């Protein structure tokens, strides 16, 4: 009793000392309870209970059927293949860009091409591959290849690898850029050859990035819903598509819930292992800054040839696929009448006007709300001490760790009946995006705050500024680049994601991604291409504007710092 009495006042004193923190935590926990914990609990109840009782028969039906086990196996080995191939391509491209003598303008072009799959809907590669390697495909005709079947495992593997390898490229490039060339100098001074330097210095130091890349691609493939739906066909079922078909086709919410939960085990394991690697990375730094930065040792001839050949082939293929999307949006009938027309764009801006407007509204609102939440949560976790701090951090990342299909099904179960009915509303769509994709903003803010001495904020408060004013006038200006990075990521995914929101759209609120998917399933390739091009252009413009804002702010901040000196 005494211990409890002692703990109580301490906790009370903590919140009395910082009422702003208390209010912020109250709002955050209420949001988490409503949009994270409540849907997951409802999902678990729907998967394991029927009429309020644990149903053993339902568990056997959902988890022990041949189709379920086959779908689980397909999902796992597809994810492994995508992770291996995507990481290998990403590493080769990262070496090509960061370890060869390349003009800056060429690097900019390569980065732009590599970004295309990231700022596109996840099934854009599926559309272009169907038109290039499907029946009467342009590439098959060009190469005079017959009896090639793009549908099934092969097509899904190619499409997902092309979609996700840019993630690997970005992760590995960031590590290669932080390495110090002085390590190469030391190895050269000891008589090491270029091949040995690559094998004993570059590769070992980049292994954390390789492992992280593998996990990211594994998780992305495991959660992918649209690509297997288009290219997997009935010959290659995977869990996300089976869960979707179970709910939309058979109206079996309990079965769809059970199938989606199977994705939780590998997804959560991957998430925790990824966090472990990131945590280890904080303790491993490579420094060696000096007045003069020497050049990295050249790649071995064989490796350089491999990098050039693979990179040029992959980048050319990506450009070709997006050329097909552009061409497909401009011809009257693909493969039959290839006269140029703008009718498909007229269709998009006439029939798809609402989808464009709704998508932009939802993305903009999600970006603003997610950006604010990301800043507040990142700051609180990094700078404040309070009860359940680690659990708050874990809870904030939970929806990000879950596959989109799981989140979407959980939301439709939780908010489709009283006491909380949000189905078909703007709220449920914004919440799905915010609480799934604000995680990058949180991590960016936390990483930025780690580099800022807390004494700066303490000095501000000691001079009479309150915690809120210090946060607004001192902390926020210092972390603006990190905030914009998180908002950039959230906006792109709010424009292009579909796995979670496919269950949540309605006649009241629709999305460009769902219109693309509808066009694909109805075999309206030109309309799907036109929708895709419009979406890519919108995302590219917004991404460029956010990037420009980051550069301008960085220059302004540096200029102000120089003036103060």
Secondary structure, DSSP 8 states (H G I E B T S, - for coil): -HHHHHHHHHHHHHHHHTHHHHHHHHHHHHHHIIIIIHHHHHHHHHHHEETTEE-HHHHHHHHSSHHHHHHHHHHHHHHHHHHHHHHHHHHHHHHHHHSS---HHHHHHHHHHHHTTTSS-TTHHHHHHHHHHSTT-HHHHHHT--S---SSHHHHHHHHHHHHHHHHHHHHHHHHHHS-THHHHHHHHTT--HHHHIIIIIHHHHHHHHHHHHHHHHHHHHH--HHIIIIITTTS--HHHHHHHHHHTT--HHHHHHHHHHHHHHHHHHHHHHHHHHHHHTT-------SS--------HHHHHHHHHHHHHHHHHHHHHHHHHHHHHHEEETTTEEEE--HHHHHHHHHSHHHHHHHHHHHHHHHHHHHHHHHHHHHHHHH---TTHHHHHHHHHHHHHS-HHHHHHHHHHHTSSTT---TTSHHHHHHHHHHHHTHHHHHHHHHHHHTS-THHHHHHHHTT--HHHHIIIIIHHHHHHHHHHHHHHHHHHHHH--TTGGGT--SSS--HHHHHHHHHHTT-HHHHHHHHHHHHHHHHHHHHHHHHHHHHHHHHHHHHHHHH-
